[in-house]
Amino acid sequence: MTPLRRKNFQRLLKPRHIAFIGGRYAIIAINEARRRGFNGEMLAVNPKRSDLAGVPCVASIEALPVAPDAVYLAIPANDVVEALRGLSAVGAGGVVCFSAGFKEAGNTQKEKDLVDATGDMALIGPNCYGIINYIDNSALWSFEHGGWSPGYGAAIITQSGMFSSDITMSQRSLPLAYMVSAGNQAVLGPEDFLDFFADDPAVRAIGLHLEGLQNIPKFERAAVKALSKGKPVVVLKSGSSTIGSELTVSHTGSLSGSVELYEALFQRVGIISVTNPSQLLETLKLLCVVGTPKGKRVAGFTCSGGGATMLADYAEKIDLIFPEVDPLKEAELSALLPDIATVSNPLDYTTPIWGQADMTYPVFAKAISAIDADTAVFVQDYPAAGLDSSKVFYTTDALAFAQATKEEGLPAIICATIPENMDLETRQLLISKGVAPMQGIHETLNAIHGAANWMEMRSHILSEKPNYLLPAIQWSDQRVLSEYEGKRWLKKNNFRIPDGRSASVQQLGEAADEVGYPVALKMISSRLVHKTEAGAVVLNLNDEDALNLAADKMKSDVTAFDAKAVSELFLVEAMSPTPSAELIINLRQDPQFGAALVLGSGGILVELLADSATLLLPTRPVEIIRALKSLQVGPLLDGFRGSPAVDIPKIAAEIYKLCITYQEHIKTIAEIEINPLFVYRAEVSAIDALIQVSVKDCDNPLGVNFT
């Protein structure tokens, strides 16, 4: 946002007066402002009505008695641009434009006119539900809404109006600070709201529901700002499927990119990525109520062996740790428990002492002191309404747990096994005691895992100067280099390749003698992108007769595959030793995200495993190391079944070196793909390479002598 637009957004968010322009929907918005408790001045504009829901109308925008801080605009799309010009002229602060019929309906010029007419005003929409301020009790909202705030909470930005409404109606007691339904994002997008809310002291975490982003670099900077301010960001990205992506574009007019690139962006800037709405809300709830745990060590408590097992089983799958009880304190803890209980973590303290604070509080206190944990989780499913004679016992233990964790300074969670088994009264009570009321064991443990990862990511991201994304580059004309040309370029830039020679049919024997048998034979042609399918590669040739026979058959096979791909030139290469592992490396440009690196299991495993990790450039060696270890081929690199371990930092350094070279030639090289990349103990070798270059009136764009 510009400084003036930022000031106007502040006016929109915390208005002294709101002007409602329209008819039926404006009346709904007036009632929702009243529901929220707005006590400022209300104005109304409608030339055909005397009032809107009791608010006297003026006939035109020019007749408004003051320049309104905020405007709710719900009029036909054809009248919106003129109305915005009028609002800008009278000095309005910001506008929620509920009106639809712009880019989302294919009317892109009308939306451009809307942007021009907005000027320096802050505009949300068009085609949006609006904005709710739970802290100061103002709302410009299009339908009935719920939600509450204890004076702090999450700022949530969504690109789906109905989903934003669903969140306000959720039965989860998520503390809310602000809700924004962004709609088409014609003027203000998620990156603007993210940047603004990162500065708000009432905001403890920020939730995003994204279908797509229109300004990746701006979003990246806003996310780094939130990270530096200690405001965790949790994102639910939709539109990853083919159908989902099509629906995203048609609904909001947003851009929807590859899920892998989005996930790489979120990882890069320390955003917690979740996969479903419940997880979004539960993670935000944890962050808002108790903050971020320092690590992944958990102390677990149940009054059921089944609950303890559920905790332990799922925690193991997501790498959460239940540390053992300190052996020096085990006897003291055992003395506080019934005979049928076993000292363990998670701890089932059993029903004989259930609901008796004089017995359960000492157990909680002693166990917490005996377990080196970063978070404490207590599993409780509360009785349904009408079956609440036992509720007092649950509440008694919950309060004992809250006291024990507070005294230890440990983030505390009480979670229901089944999400709906925690009533509103209990949720509100727990929040008042500083305990997060979580709903669902998996959701709870996932939230702990995501929050702990955020702490770790924040530490290493902020430990170095921000390394912002490279700008995206697009080319109008490209050509594919032959494998021989591509490998010559790699060699020139100090990347290891097998010893090889370019040779005609008559020179094959001489070339093979120079590199040494056994050899691999490949036809040199820029049209042979995938040589195996064309029969353009033969391995392990041991003498000249076999070499000549292979060349004859290769010409025949390639002719049948693509007659235009046939070449009289061949690449003769020395066979490489068996590697510890095979990788694929791809360096390329994306029109939204810029330069990206994809690492994966290579060779025949590419299609079989679909095992890959994506990083956006520029990256760092430590990120490449982390990506390599995340692959399914990772155990081979660590030394599988007695095989020697690979020096992963050295391998990462070689890949990083190629990334730097690619960045230095980014205006010339469109894509580099190496598959397979043979990985040895402390070095790598490009066995096959595909390089695409930009051709701009230059016969030799790479400056390599290919003769």
C-alpha positions in Angstrom: 0.0 0.0 0.0 1.0 3.6 -0.6 1.2 5.6 2.7 -2.0 7.4 1.8 -3.9 4.2 1.0 -2.6 2.6 4.2 -4.0 5.6 6.1 -7.3 5.2 4.3 -7.3 1.4 5.1 -6.9 2.4 8.8 -10.0 4.6 8.4 -11.9 1.7 6.7 -10.9 -0.7 9.5 -11.7 1.6 12.4 -14.3 4.0 11.0 -15.9 6.9 12.8 -18.7 6.9 10.2 -19.9 4.4 7.6 -21.9 5.2 4.5 -24.2 2.5 3.2 -25.0 2.8 -0.5 -27.6 0.5 -2.1 -30.8 -1.1 -1.2 -31.5 -4.6 0.1 -27.9 -5.7 0.7 -27.1 -2.3 2.3 -29.9 -2.9 4.8 -28.3 -6.3 5.7 -24.9 -4.6 6.1 -26.5 -2.0 8.4 -27.9 -4.7 10.6 -24.6 -6.5 10.7 -22.8 -3.3 11.8 -25.3 -3.1 14.6 -24.9 -6.8 15.4 -21.1 -6.1 15.8 -21.8 -3.2 18.1 -20.7 -0.3 15.9 -21.6 2.9 17.7 -20.3 5.4 15.2 -22.3 7.5 12.8 -24.3 5.7 10.1 -25.1 7.4 6.8 -27.2 6.1 3.8 -27.4 6.9 0.1 -30.4 5.9 -2.0 -32.3 8.3 -4.2 -35.5 6.2 -4.1 -35.8 5.5 -0.4 -36.3 7.7 2.6 -34.2 5.5 4.9 -32.3 2.2 5.0 -33.1 0.2 8.2 -33.9 3.4 10.0 -30.9 5.3 8.7 -32.1 8.5 6.8 -31.0 8.5 3.2 -29.5 11.3 1.1 -30.1 11.2 -2.7 -26.4 11.3 -3.8 -22.9 10.8 -2.7 -22.2 14.5 -3.1 -25.0 15.1 -0.5 -23.3 13.2 2.3 -22.7 15.6 5.3 -19.2 14.2 5.9 -16.4 12.4 4.0 -17.1 8.9 5.3 -14.2 6.9 6.7 -15.8 3.7 5.4 -18.4 2.9 2.6 -20.4 -0.3 2.0 -21.2 -0.3 -1.7 -23.9 -2.7 -3.0 -25.2 -1.3 -6.3 -25.3 -2.7 -9.9 -21.9 -3.2 -11.5 -22.6 -0.6 -14.2 -22.9 2.1 -11.6 -19.9 1.2 -9.5 -17.2 3.2 -11.3 -19.2 6.4 -11.3 -19.9 5.9 -7.6 -16.2 5.4 -6.8 -15.3 8.6 -8.6 -17.8 10.4 -6.5 -16.5 8.9 -3.3 -12.9 9.7 -4.1 -13.9 13.3 -4.9 -15.6 13.8 -1.5 -12.6 12.3 0.4 -13.9 8.9 1.5 -11.4 6.6 3.2 -12.2 3.1 2.1 -14.8 1.0 0.3 -16.1 -2.5 0.7 -17.4 -3.3 -2.8 -20.0 -6.1 -2.6 -21.1 -5.6 -6.2 -20.2 -8.4 -8.6 -19.9 -8.6 -12.4 -16.2 -7.6 -12.9 -13.1 -9.7 -13.7 -14.7 -12.8 -12.2 -17.4 -12.5 -14.9 -15.0 -11.8 -17.7 -15.4 -8.0 -17.6 -11.7 -7.2 -17.2 -12.0 -3.6 -18.6 -14.7 -2.8 -16.2 -12.5 -3.8 -13.3 -9.6 -1.8 -14.7 -11.9 1.2 -14.8 -12.9 0.4 -11.2 -9.2 0.5 -10.1 -8.6 3.9 -11.9 -11.7 5.3 -10.2 -10.7 4.2 -6.8 -7.7 6.5 -6.7 -6.0 6.5 -3.2 -9.0 5.0 -1.4 -8.6 1.5 0.2 -11.0 -0.8 -1.6 -11.8 -4.4 -0.7 -13.4 -6.4 -3.5 -15.3 -6.2 -5.8 -17.3 -9.4 -5.4 -16.5 -9.8 -1.6 -18.3 -10.1 1.7 -16.3 -7.3 3.4 -14.4 -6.8 6.6 -15.1 -7.3 10.3 -13.2 -5.7 13.1 -13.7 -7.8 16.2 -11.4 -5.6 18.3 -13.1 -2.2 17.8 -16.6 -3.7 16.9 -17.1 -2.4 13.4 -18.4 -4.4 10.4 -19.0 -3.9 6.7 -20.4 -7.3 6.1 -22.9 -8.7 3.7 -24.6 -11.5 5.6 -25.2 -12.6 9.2 -22.0 -13.3 11.0 -20.7 -14.7 14.2 -17.3 -14.9 15.9 -15.9 -13.3 19.1 -12.8 -11.8 20.5 -11.2 -11.6 24.0 -9.3 -8.5 22.9 -6.8 -10.3 20.7 -6.9 -13.0 18.1 -6.3 -14.0 14.5 -6.5 -11.8 11.4 -8.0 -14.0 8.7 -7.9 -13.1 5.0 -9.8 -15.3 2.5 -10.5 -15.2 -1.2 -13.8 -17.0 -0.7 -16.7 -15.0 0.7 -18.7 -18.1 1.8 -15.7 -19.6 3.5 -15.1 -16.4 5.5 -18.7 -16.6 6.6 -18.3 -20.2 7.5 -15.3 -19.4 9.7 -17.3 -16.8 11.6 -20.0 -19.4 12.3 -17.6 -22.1 13.4 -18.1 -23.8 16.8 -14.4 -23.7 17.8 -14.0 -20.5 19.9 -11.2 -19.2 17.7 -10.2 -15.7 19.1 -10.7 -13.3 16.2 -9.2 -9.9 15.6 -10.2 -9.2 12.0 -11.9 -11.0 9.1 -11.3 -9.9 5.5 -13.1 -11.4 2.5 -10.8 -10.2 -0.3 -12.9 -11.0 -3.4 -11.3 -10.1 -6.7 -8.4 -8.2 -5.0 -8.6 -5.5 -7.7 -6.9 -2.9 -5.4 -5.9 -4.7 -2.2 -4.7 -8.3 -2.0 -3.6 -10.8 0.6 0.0 -9.3 0.5 -1.4 -5.9 1.5 -3.5 -7.2 4.4 -0.6 -9.4 5.5 1.8 -6.4 5.6 -0.8 -4.3 7.5 -1.8 -6.8 10.1 1.8 -7.8 10.9 2.0 -4.4 12.7 -1.2 -4.7 14.7 -0.5 -5.6 18.4 -4.0 -7.3 18.7 -3.1 -9.8 16.0 -1.3 -12.9 17.4 -1.4 -14.9 14.2 -2.6 -14.5 10.6 -4.7 -17.0 8.7 -4.8 -17.1 4.9 -7.1 -19.0 2.6 -5.5 -18.6 -0.8 -6.7 -19.6 -4.2 -3.9 -17.7 -5.9 -1.5 -14.8 -5.6 -1.1 -11.9 -8.1 2.1 -10.4 -6.7 4.5 -13.1 -5.5 7.5 -10.7 -4.6 5.2 -8.4 -2.6 3.7 -11.3 -0.8 7.2 -12.7 0.0 8.2 -9.4 1.6 5.0 -9.1 3.6 5.5 -12.7 4.9 9.1 -12.0 5.9 7.9 -8.9 7.7 5.3 -11.0 9.6 8.0 -13.5 10.5 10.3 -10.8 11.8 7.5 -9.4 13.9 6.8 -12.8 15.5 3.4 -13.2 13.8 2.9 -16.8 12.6 1.1 -17.1 9.3 -1.0 -20.2 8.6 -2.2 -20.8 5.0 -4.8 -23.1 3.5 -4.1 -23.2 -0.3 -6.9 -24.4 -2.5 -6.9 -24.9 -6.3 -4.2 -27.6 -6.5 -6.3 -30.0 -8.5 -7.1 -29.5 -12.2 -10.8 -29.0 -11.5 -10.1 -26.9 -8.4 -7.8 -24.6 -10.3 -10.5 -24.0 -13.0 -13.0 -23.2 -10.3 -10.6 -20.8 -8.6 -10.1 -18.8 -11.8 -13.8 -18.6 -12.6 -14.8 -17.7 -9.1 -12.5 -14.9 -8.1 -10.3 -14.0 -11.0 -7.2 -14.9 -9.0 -4.2 -16.6 -10.3 -3.6 -20.2 -9.3 -0.2 -21.7 -9.6 1.5 -25.0 -9.1 1.0 -26.5 -5.6 4.7 -27.4 -5.4 5.8 -23.8 -6.1 3.4 -22.4 -3.6 4.6 -24.9 -1.0 8.2 -23.9 -1.8 7.2 -20.3 -1.2 5.6 -21.0 2.1 8.6 -23.0 3.3 10.9 -20.2 2.2 9.2 -17.5 4.2 8.2 -19.6 7.3 4.5 -20.0 6.6 2.7 -22.9 8.2 0.8 -24.8 5.4 -2.3 -26.8 6.3 -4.5 -29.0 4.2 -8.1 -28.5 5.5 -10.3 -25.9 7.2 -10.4 -27.5 10.6 -6.6 -27.6 10.7 -6.4 -24.0 9.8 -8.7 -23.0 12.6 -7.2 -25.3 15.2 -3.6 -24.2 14.4 -4.6 -20.5 14.6 -6.3 -21.2 17.9 -3.2 -22.8 19.4 -1.1 -19.9 18.3 -3.5 -17.2 19.5 -4.2 -18.7 22.9 -0.8 -20.2 24.0 1.7 -19.1 21.4 4.4 -21.2 19.8 6.1 -24.1 21.7 9.9 -24.0 21.6 10.2 -27.5 20.3 8.5 -30.8 19.5 8.6 -32.4 23.0 5.2 -33.1 24.5 3.9 -34.2 27.9 0.7 -36.1 27.5 -2.1 -36.8 30.0 -5.3 -38.8 29.7 -7.7 -40.6 32.0 -7.9 -43.5 29.5 -5.3 -45.9 28.1 -7.0 -45.6 24.7 -6.4 -41.8 24.6 -2.7 -42.2 25.6 -2.2 -44.7 22.8 -3.9 -42.4 20.2 -1.6 -39.6 21.3 1.5 -41.7 21.1 0.6 -43.4 17.8 -0.1 -40.3 15.8 2.8 -38.3 17.3 5.2 -40.9 16.1 4.0 -40.5 12.5 4.7 -36.8 12.5 7.9 -36.8 14.5 6.6 -35.3 17.7 8.4 -36.6 20.8 7.1 -37.8 24.1 10.2 -37.7 26.4 10.5 -40.4 29.0 9.8 -39.5 32.6 13.0 -38.6 34.6 14.0 -41.8 36.3 15.0 -39.8 39.4 11.5 -38.6 39.8 9.6 -41.7 38.7 9.2 -43.1 42.2 7.8 -39.8 43.5 5.3 -39.7 40.6 4.3 -43.4 41.1 3.5 -42.7 44.8 0.9 -40.1 43.7 -0.9 -42.5 41.3 -3.3 -45.4 41.9 -1.8 -48.9 41.9 -3.3 -49.6 38.6 -1.6 -46.7 36.9 1.8 -47.0 35.1 4.3 -44.1 35.1 4.8 -43.2 31.4 4.5 -40.4 28.9 1.7 -40.1 27.8 0.4 -40.7 31.3 -2.9 -42.3 32.0 -3.6 -41.3 35.6 -6.7 -43.6 35.7 -10.2 -43.1 37.0 -9.8 -43.8 40.8 -8.5 -40.2 41.2 -10.5 -38.6 38.4 -12.2 -35.3 39.3 -10.4 -35.0 42.7 -8.2 -31.9 42.5 -6.3 -32.7 45.7 -5.1 -35.8 43.9 -4.9 -34.8 40.2 -3.1 -31.5 40.7 -0.1 -33.1 42.4 0.1 -35.7 39.6 0.0 -33.0 36.9 2.6 -30.9 38.8 5.0 -33.7 39.5 4.7 -35.2 36.0 5.4 -31.8 34.3 8.5 -31.3 36.4 9.6 -34.9 35.6 9.2 -34.6 31.8 11.4 -32.3 29.7 8.6 -31.0 27.5 7.8 -27.9 25.4 4.0 -28.4 25.5 1.5 -30.2 27.7 -1.6 -31.9 26.2 -4.5 -33.3 28.2 -7.2 -35.3 26.4 -10.7 -34.8 27.6 -14.1 -35.4 25.9 -16.8 -33.5 27.7 -20.4 -34.9 28.1 -23.1 -33.7 25.7 -25.8 -31.3 26.8 -28.3 -33.0 29.1 -25.7 -35.6 30.2 -23.7 -33.2 32.2 -23.9 -34.6 35.7 -20.2 -35.6 35.5 -19.0 -32.4 33.9 -17.9 -31.0 37.2 -15.2 -33.8 37.4 -13.9 -33.0 33.9 -13.8 -29.3 34.8 -12.0 -29.9 38.1 -9.2 -31.8 36.5 -9.0 -29.2 33.7 -8.5 -26.4 36.2 -5.9 -28.5 38.1 -4.0 -29.1 34.8 -4.3 -25.4 34.0 -2.8 -24.4 37.3 0.1 -26.9 37.1 1.1 -25.9 33.6 0.8 -22.2 34.4 3.2 -22.6 37.4 5.7 -24.4 35.2 5.3 -21.8 32.4 4.4 -24.5 29.9 2.0 -24.0 26.9 -1.1 -26.0 27.8 -3.7 -27.7 25.6 -6.8 -29.6 26.5 -8.1 -31.5 23.4 -11.2 -33.5 22.7 -10.6 -36.8 20.9 -13.7 -36.2 18.8 -13.9 -32.5 17.8 -17.5 -31.8 18.8 -17.0 -33.2 22.3 -16.1 -29.8 23.9 -18.9 -27.3 24.6 -18.8 -23.6 24.3 -18.8 -22.9 28.1 -15.8 -25.2 28.5 -13.9 -23.6 25.6 -14.4 -20.1 26.9 -13.4 -21.2 30.4 -10.2 -22.8 29.2 -9.2 -19.8 27.1 -9.8 -17.5 30.2 -7.3 -19.7 32.0 -4.7 -19.5 29.2 -5.3 -23.1 28.0 -6.0 -23.8 24.3 -9.3 -25.8 23.9 -8.4 -27.9 20.9 -10.8 -30.2 19.0 -9.5 -33.4 17.5 -6.3 -35.4 18.5 -4.8 -35.2 15.0 -5.6 -31.5 14.6 -4.0 -30.8 18.0 -0.8 -32.7 17.3 -0.6 -31.3 13.8 -0.9 -27.8 15.2 1.9 -28.4 17.7 4.0 -29.8 14.9 3.3 -26.8 12.6 3.9 -24.3 15.4 7.2 -25.9 16.5 8.4 -26.0 12.9 7.6 -22.3 12.6 9.9 -21.6 15.5 12.7 -23.5 13.9 12.1 -22.0 10.4 11.9 -18.5 11.9 15.3 -18.9 13.6 17.2 -20.0 10.5 15.4 -17.7 8.1 16.0 -14.6 10.2 19.6 -15.6 11.0 20.7 -14.4 7.6 19.8 -11.4 5.4 16.6 -12.0 3.4 17.3 -13.6 0.1 14.4 -12.4 -2.0 13.2 -14.1 -5.1 14.6 -13.5 -8.5 12.3 -11.7 -11.0 10.5 -13.9 -13.5 11.9 -13.8 -17.1 10.0 -15.0 -20.2 11.4 -15.6 -23.6 9.7 -15.5 -27.0 12.2 -17.8 -28.7 14.0 -20.8 -27.4 15.9 -23.7 -28.7 17.0 -27.0 -27.2 20.7 -27.7 -27.2 21.9 -31.2 -28.1 23.2 -33.2 -25.2 26.8 -32.7 -26.5 26.3 -28.9 -26.6 24.7 -28.9 -23.2 27.5 -30.9 -21.6 30.2 -28.8 -23.1 28.5 -25.8 -21.4 28.4 -27.6 -18.1 32.0 -28.5 -18.4 33.0 -25.0 -19.2 31.2 -23.9 -16.0 33.1 -26.5 -13.9 30.3 -29.1 -13.6 31.5 -32.7 -13.9 30.5 -34.8 -17.0 31.7 -38.1 -18.3 34.7 -38.1 -20.6 33.2 -38.1 -24.1 33.9 -37.3 -27.8 31.8 -36.1 -30.7 32.3 -38.3 -33.7 31.1 -39.3 -37.1 30.4 -42.9 -38.0 33.9 -43.2 -39.4 35.4 -41.7 -36.2 33.6 -43.9 -33.6 36.4 -46.4 -33.1 39.0 -43.7 -32.6 36.8 -41.8 -30.2 36.1 -45.0 -28.1 39.8 -45.7 -27.9 40.4 -42.2 -26.6 37.8 -42.4 -23.8 38.3 -46.1 -23.1 35.9 -49.1 -23.3 33.3 -49.8 -22.2 31.4 -46.9 -23.8 28.0 -45.4 -24.2 26.8 -44.4 -27.7 24.3 -41.6 -28.2 23.0 -39.8 -31.3 23.6 -36.0 -31.2 20.4 -34.2 -32.2 18.5 -31.3 -30.5 15.3 -33.1 -31.5 16.2 -36.1 -29.4 15.0 -34.8 -26.0 14.2 -38.3 -24.7 16.7 -40.6 -26.3 15.7 -43.9 -24.7 12.2 -43.9 -26.3 13.8 -43.2 -29.7 16.4 -45.9 -29.4 19.1 -43.2 -29.5 21.3 -44.5 -26.7 23.1 -47.8 -26.1 25.2 -48.6 -23.1 28.1 -50.9 -22.2 29.6 -51.4 -25.6 32.9 -53.3 -25.3 34.6 -53.2 -28.7 34.5 -51.5 -32.1 32.4 -54.1 -33.8 29.7 -53.7 -31.2 30.0 -49.9 -31.5 29.5 -50.0 -35.3 26.5 -52.4 -35.1 24.9 -50.2 -32.4 25.4 -47.1 -34.6 23.7 -48.8 -37.6 20.7 -49.9 -35.6 20.4 -46.6 -33.9 20.1 -44.8 -37.2 17.3 -47.2 -38.2 15.5 -46.9 -34.9 15.7 -43.1 -34.8 14.5 -42.9 -38.5 11.4 -44.9 -37.5 10.8 -42.7 -34.5 11.4 -39.3 -36.1 13.2 -39.1 -39.5 14.0 -35.4 -38.9 15.9 -36.2 -35.7 18.5 -38.5 -37.5 22.0 -37.2 -37.3 25.4 -38.3 -38.6 27.1 -37.2 -35.4 27.3 -39.4 -32.3 28.5 -38.9 -28.7 30.9 -41.6 -27.4 31.2 -41.5 -23.7 33.1 -43.6 -21.1 30.7 -45.6 -18.9 30.5 -44.1 -15.5 31.0 -46.2 -12.3 27.8 -47.3 -10.4 26.8 -44.3 -8.2 25.5 -44.3 -4.7 22.3 -42.7 -5.9 20.7 -41.1 -9.0 19.0 -37.7 -8.9 17.2 -35.4 -11.3 17.9 -31.7 -11.2 15.8 -29.2 -13.0 16.4 -25.4 -13.0 13.7 -23.4 -14.8 11.6 -20.2 -14.9 8.0 -19.9 -13.8 6.1 -16.8 -15.0 4.8 -16.1 -11.4 7.5 -17.4 -9.1 10.7 -16.8 -11.1 13.6 -19.2 -11.0 13.1 -22.6 -9.3 15.1 -25.7 -8.5 13.6 -29.1 -8.5 15.5 -32.0 -6.9 14.2 -35.6 -7.1 14.9 -39.3 -7.4 16.4 -39.6 -10.8 16.8 -42.2 -13.6 13.9 -44.6 -14.0 12.6 -43.5 -10.5 11.4 -40.1 -11.8 8.0 -41.4 -13.1 7.9 -44.4 -10.7 8.2 -42.5 -7.4 7.4 -38.9 -8.3 9.7 -38.0 -5.5 10.8 -34.4 -5.5 11.5 -31.3 -3.6 11.1 -27.7 -4.9 13.1 -24.7 -3.9 12.8 -21.1 -5.2 15.9 -19.2 -6.2 18.1 -17.8 -4.8 18.5 -20.6 -2.3 21.2 -21.6 0.2 23.3 -24.8 0.6 21.5 -25.5 3.9 18.1 -25.5 2.1 19.5 -27.9 -0.6 20.8 -30.2 2.2 17.3 -30.2 3.8 15.7 -30.9 0.4 18.0 -33.8 -0.3 17.3 -35.4 3.1 13.6 -35.1 2.5 13.7 -37.3 -0.6 12.8 -41.0 -0.6 16.2 -41.5 -2.0 17.6 -39.9 1.2 18.5 -43.2 2.9 20.8 -44.1 0.0 22.7 -40.9 0.5 23.0 -41.6 4.3 24.5 -45.1 3.6 21.9 -47.8 3.1 22.5 -51.4 4.4 26.2 -50.8 4.9 27.0 -48.9 1.7 29.2 -45.8 2.3 27.4 -42.6 3.2 27.6 -39.7 0.8 29.1 -36.4 1.9 25.7 -34.5 1.6 27.2 -31.0 2.2 29.6 -31.5 -0.6 26.9 -32.8 -3.0 24.7 -29.8 -2.0 27.6 -27.5 -2.7 27.9 -28.9 -6.2 24.2 -28.4 -6.8 24.4 -24.9 -5.3 27.3 -24.0 -7.6 25.1 -25.0 -10.6 22.3 -22.8 -9.2 24.6 -19.8 -9.0 25.8 -20.4 -12.6 22.2 -20.6 -13.8 21.4 -17.3 -12.0 24.4 -15.7 -13.7 23.2 -16.8 -17.1 19.4 -16.4 -16.4 18.8 -14.1 -19.3 20.2 -16.6 -21.7 19.3 -20.0 -20.3 15.6 -21.0 -20.0 16.0 -24.4 -18.4 18.6 -26.9 -17.3 17.6 -30.5 -16.6 20.1 -33.2 -15.6 18.8 -36.7 -15.4 20.3 -38.8 -14.2 22.8 -37.0 -12.0 25.1 -39.7 -10.6 25.9 -39.1 -7.0 29.2 -40.5 -5.6 30.7 -40.1 -2.1 31.9 -36.5 -2.6 31.2 -35.6 -6.2 28.5 -35.7 -8.9 28.4 -36.3 -12.6 25.9 -35.2 -15.2 25.1 -38.4 -17.2 22.5 -36.7 -19.4 21.7 -33.1 -19.8 18.9 -31.0 -21.5 19.5 -27.3 -21.8 17.1 -24.8 -23.4 18.4 -21.4 -24.3 16.9 -18.1 -25.4 17.9 -17.2 -28.9 17.9 -13.5 -29.7 19.8 -12.9 -33.0 22.6 -14.9 -31.6 23.9 -18.1 -33.2 25.9 -19.1 -30.1 24.2 -17.7 -27.0 26.3 -19.6 -24.6 29.6 -18.6 -26.0 30.9 -22.2 -26.2 33.0 -23.6 -29.0 30.9 -26.7 -30.0 33.3 -27.9 -32.7 
